[in-house]
Amino acid sequence: MPTEFTPWTALAGGALIGLAATVLLASLGRIAGISGLFNGALEQRGDRAWRIAFLVGLIAAAGVWFAVAGVAPRTGFPLPWLLAGGLLVGFGTRLGSGCTSGHGICGLARLSPRSMVAVALFMGAGFATVYVLRHALGVMA
């Protein structure tokens, strides 16, 4: 399914993500890794409130964007595949000691060697997956 790449919205979205990560680090001294935030929000700890607020804001911002821009989220994906993908992402974030947001946005900005290796592996796995699915198997062409 082809998508429309719009550089200005991508740039604006990236700037907003960077701003949110910077504000969180500057105000609370915390890294904006979504898997870590989500895990911390599920645990019964004293710092749950800001984690829940950040996650609610993340979801609400997507809803506002869909409403204001008149863009609908992509549809047509079978629920079992979405659930399997979500479980694999959760497993991968535990295996990689963090997610793409924590390593890719915050870790690279801090020049973390561990994050550099993690991002290289994330990107390599993504490239390989696209190549195999689209070019080798002809799926989602």
Beta strands, then each sheet from edge to edge (+ up, - down):
end
